[in-house]
Amino acid sequence: MKHIIAALMLLSCAGMLRAQTTNPDLAMAGDFYDRAQWEQAIEAFDRAAVDESLSDGELHKLAYALLQLDRYERARIVLESVTARNPRAYVAWYNLGIAHMNCGRFPTGRDCLRRVTELEPLWARGWFSLGLCQLMTGQLDLAWESLGFLSPLDTDMAAELLEAIQAEEAYVNDPAEQ
């Protein structure tokens, strides 16, 4: 299960736009973020936040860096702020779902991922992640439904989700596992 969650994190917001700023800490944070130096990026974002409020994009980058360092609870808090300020930010909802799942709150993570598919129904990653989360919460029928939406969008992701669903069904239906 941990490897599934790690894979979902890697899929999230790697290509976000860089904020234009005159704040040197924000500029450094962006540079560290671009080089995947997560700890330094977090420290620079924290310093910048002392002088000014961070934009949604900057907060999302901070949250992504926190996710990379397994600081899920703080990432969750930051992402809840982003989604409250911008309820249509589907990538923030996606990462919030991942943060909840990593904190063991699968039903809440599933709700966030459902929101992603409502906001951006053609984003294959949302359907794939929702399907995996539905598997983790024992909702095989809903995972099949998510696969139905995913299949025309991305055949590779659909094949991977199908394999996971079939493996879960085999496990559930195996009398030795009962």
N, C-alpha and C positions, 0 to 999 in steps of 0.2 A: 504494500500500500504506500509506503514511504517513497518508493521509486516512482510511482504514478504521480504523487503530489509534486515531487521534484521536477518531473518532466513538464507538468502543467506550469510550474513557475518559470521554467526556461522559455516557454511559449509566450509569456505575457508581453510586457511593453518594451521590448528591447530597442525599438526605433523611435522613441519620442523626440519631438522637436526641442531644440535647445533654446532656452530663454535668453533674450537680449537684456542685459542689465549693466548698470554702472557699479553695482555692489561687488567689490572684489571677492567677498566670500561666496557670493552666488556664482561668479565666474569660475572660481576655483572648484566649487561643488560640481558645476557642469563639466569641467575638465576631468575631475576625478570620476564622475559618472561615466563619461565617454570611454575612459580607460578601464572600467570595471573595478576601480579601487573603491570598493563599497564603504569600508570603514572611514576612509578620508572624506568621501562624499558626504556621509552622514554628519561627520563633525563640521564640515564646511556649511552644510544646510542648517545645522543647529546654530552656528555662529551668525549666519545671515538672518535667521529668524528673530534674533535678539533685536536687530535694527529695523526690520520691516517685516510685514506679513508676506508669506510666500504665496505665489500664485498656485492655482490648481495644478498646473504642469510641474512646477517645482515640488509641490507636496507629493505628487504622484511619483516623481523621480526619487524623492526621499523614501517613500514607501517601498518602491521597487528595490532600492539598496538594502533596506531593512529586511525585505523578504529574502534577498540573496544571502544574508547573514543569519537566517533563521530567527529573526526577531519579530515573530508573527504577531504578538500582542500589540507591540508599538505600531507595527505596520497597519494593523486593523484600526487602531485609533486614528491614525493619519488618513487612511482611506475612507473611514466613516465621515471625516470632515470634508473630504473631496466630494463624496457622493451626496452629502447634505447640501453643499454649495452648488453642485452641478449634477442633478439627478439623472441626466442623460449621458453621463460619462461612462460608457459601457466598459472601457478597459479598466477603469477604476473599480467598477462593480466586479469585473472578472478577478482582479487581484484581491479584492476584499473577500470574494468567495474562496480563493486559494488560502488567504490568511485564516479564515474561519476553519477551513478543513484542516489546516496544519495545527490549529489549536484544539482539534477534536470535535468541533461544532459542525458536524456534517449536515444536519438539517438546515442550519443557517447558511452554510456555504452553498448548499443546493438552492436555497431561495435567492441568493445573490446571483448564482449562475443562471437561474431561470430568468431573472431580470435582464441579464446580458442578452439572452435569446429573444426577449421581448423588444429590447432596444435596437438590436442589430441581428435580425433573423437570418441574414445571409453570411454571418461570420462563423465559419466552420469550427473554429477553435472553441467558440461558446457551446455549440451543440456537443462537441466531443467531450469537453470537460464536464458538462452537465450530465451526459450519459455515464461517465465514469463515477461521478458523485452519486448518481442514482443507484449504480451498482453497489457502491459502498454503503448505501443506506437501505439495501435490500429491495429496491424497487425495480425488479427486472422488467416488468411490463413497461414502465416509463423509460427505461434505458433502451428498450426496443423502439419505442416511439422516437426518442432522440436520434437513434440510428437512422430512422426513416427520414428525418429532416436533414441529417448529415450526409447521407449517401450521395445525393446529387451535387453537393457542394465540394466534397473532397474525398476521393475514393481511397486514398492512402489512410487518412484518419478513420474513415468508415471501416476499412478492413481491420484496423487495430482495435476499434471499439467492438466490432463483431467478434473478434477473437476473445476479447475480455468477457463479453456477454456469454459466449459459448463456454468458456472456462468456468465462469460462475455458475451457469446452469448445470454443467457436469458435476461441479462440486456439490451443489444443492441437491441434485438428484442421485448422488452416490450413496447407497445404503450404508457403506462403511463409514461415512462421515456423520451419520445420524447418531 
